[in-house]
Each structure stands twice: as structure tokens, then as C-alpha cells.
């Protein structure tokens, strides 16, 4: 069967961890998004080509072996003996290296797109597994929390990586999300470096608190209880260690809670801060502005916006 020649997809930003769910929880966001176009080219034995435009495109490598999209494409071309060249055009809407799953969006879009282009008939779990291969380029290891959310949409629980097992829950309709992205330079391989500050040992007290918070957060999604989700976004292990990497962390958190947020956390490895708001009881725009002011107090301008949980990667045209 001949492959399609081109496909265009939209992939969402994602937030990992949500407090106590380190490397386990992920949430897809309705905004921002990336647009990715895959084009099958005549086979010239040149492999994968990557072109990037949009937000901070100049900071992202176009070398396939150093780009999550390229890693996924090369791996799948080899795995399925596709014997093709592939041009990948990425229009970035998601800030790279800010804790919003920018690399995961590219990886998820390519895995999903190749499956569609070549009619591979992969399962959702298989698409996630291929997408996770790309995260090595940005994080140094395969991890599937962001890519799972990018593929599935809404809230995901990564129950197991090997074998891969994902639980996908819908977000409550009253749940809004505020994000504040500080205008600061982040180091290359930021996620890998953020893992270096993690504690080597954890007390039983902190362990039990995190288990309780994680279980309550999942219960909040299952019951559609935005306030319970927010109250459960408390991490006793990872976030205290990473707080020092986010300028103004404590002020941003305090401002958001005072403005009406149900819960506040670092988005992924940061430095973006994320707040959950129940739109029935609080004004998300005020929470976002308060978070922005928190970063400003630490000497950093920030972009703050309001969004909501969103869909997974999807086709725009083919």
C-alpha cells in the first residue's frame, strides 16, 4: 500500500508531575500548541530533514540526532524499513525548555503522523512508546509522562513504563489552568540537569504524604472535583529541591493562592509555574496576573496566560 505524501498535525503543550506525580502524571493543555507537517520525499538516501519556525526556533537543533522529532522519525523509519526520506516542518507555538512539553509535542506529532502516513495501525500505547524514544534527545532518558499526555489528551497516569500502561481521565469542565512563563535563559539539557538536584533518599513521612496527595489528586479527576485536585498538588520530595531553580517560586505560589488558585506547582522541570483554578469560584485572569507579578518581584518579566485541559495530538489535514 502506497503511503500518503503529506500530513499536518497539531500537538499540545503538556505539564508533567502536577506536584506529587513525578514522572507519572501528565496534563495536556489547550494552549499553546505546535503545528507539525510531515512530507514524504523521493528517496535520496539523505534520511530526515527538519525545518523549524516560530517561537524561539533558533534555539532548537535541526540535526535529527539532537531533535526529538528527528530521533523518533529515524527510529521508526528503521524499525519498519520504510525506505523513505522525510521532511519535518515544525511551527513552534510552545516555548522550548520552559517545562511545557515542547520536545514531547514534536515527538508525539511525528510518531502519530508516521503511523498515519504509512498506515502502520499502531495502538495508542505503541505510538507513545515510539514518541518516548525522542525524549532522550532533550532529557537524556526515555520518559513518557509528557508524550502520553500529548498523545491522549486531558489527564494521564503513567502506571508502568515497561510494560507500558496508561490510565487516561477526563478533566473536570470547570477546571482552568494558569501558566506563568518567566523570561529567563535556561541551560541546554535543562530537564536532565533538573534531575541532578533531586534527593537521593526520602523519609517515610514524605513518602506517605506524597502517596496521599497523589491518590487524592487522581480521585479529584475521577470525581470531577477541581478543588480537591488543587489541594492535592503538593509535593514533598521533588518540588522543594527544584524550587531554588525557579526565581520567585515562593512569591509566585503565594500570589496565586491569594488570588484564588486551588493549587500551584512547578510545571515539569520548570521554570514555568502552573496553577489550577475552579472557574465557578475564582477569576483565572486575576490568578495569572498575580503569578506574573510574583516573577516580576524576583526581577523577571513573565508571560502569563489562561488555558484549560486540552485534546491530544490530532490531524489537521492529509
C-alpha positions, 0 to 999 in steps of 0.5 A, a space after each residue: 500500500 502506497 503511503 500518503 505524501 503529506 500530513 499536518 498535525 497539531 500537538 499540545 503543550 503538556 505539564 508533567 508531575 502536577 506536584 506529587 506525580 513525578 514522572 507519572 502524571 501528565 496534563 495536556 493543555 489547550 494552549 499553546 500548541 505546535 503545528 507539525 507537517 510531515 512530507 514524504 520525499 523521493 528517496 535520496 538516501 539523505 534520511 530526515 530533514 527538519 525545518 523549524 519556525 516560530 517561537 524561539 526556533 533558533 534555539 532548537 537543533 535541526 540535526 535529527 540526532 539532537 531533535 526529538 522529532 528527528 530521533 523518533 522519525 529515524 527510529 521508526 523509519 528503521 524499525 519498519 524499513 520504510 525506505 523513505 526520506 522525510 521532511 519535518 516542518 515544525 511551527 513552534 507555538 510552545 516555548 522550548 525548555 520552559 517545562 511545557 512539553 515542547 520536545 514531547 509535542 514534536 515527538 508525539 506529532 511525528 510518531 502519530 503522523 508516521 503511523 498515519 502516513 504509512 498506515 502502520 495501525 499502531 495502538 495508542 500505547 505503541 505510538 507513545 512508546 515510539 514518541 518516548 524514544 525522542 525524549 532522550 534527545 532533550 532529557 537524556 532518558 526515555 520518559 513518557 509522562 509528557 508524550 502520553 499526555 500529548 498523545 491522549 489528551 486531558 489527564 494521564 497516569 503513567 502506571 508502568 513504563 515497561 510494560 507500558 500502561 496508561 490510565 487516561 481521565 477526563 478533566 473536570 469542565 470547570 477546571 482552568 489552568 494558569 501558566 506563568 512563563 518567566 523570561 529567563 535563559 535556561 541551560 541546554 539539557 535543562 530537564 536532565 540537569 533538573 534531575 541532578 538536584 533531586 534527593 537521593 533518599 526520602 523519609 517515610 513521612 514524605 513518602 506517605 504524604 506524597 502517596 496521599 496527595 497523589 491518590 487524592 489528586 487522581 480521585 479529584 479527576 475521577 470525581 470531577 472535583 477541581 478543588 480537591 485536585 488543587 489541594 492535592 498538588 503538593 509535593 514533598 520530595 521533588 518540588 522543594 529541591 527544584 524550587 531554588 531553580 525557579 526565581 520567585 517560586 515562593 512569591 509566585 505560589 503565594 500570589 496565586 493562592 491569594 488570588 484564588 488558585 486551588 493549587 500551584 506547582 512547578 510545571 515539569 522541570 520548570 521554570 514555568 509555574 502552573 496553577 489550577 483554578 475552579 472557574 465557578 469560584 475564582 477569576 483565572 485572569 486575576 490568578 495569572 496576573 498575580 503569578 506574573 507579578 510574583 516573577 516580576 518581584 524576583 526581577 523577571 518579566 513573565 508571560 502569563 496566560 489562561 488555558 484549560 485541559 486540552 485534546 491530544 495530538 490530532 490531524 489537521 489535514 492529509 
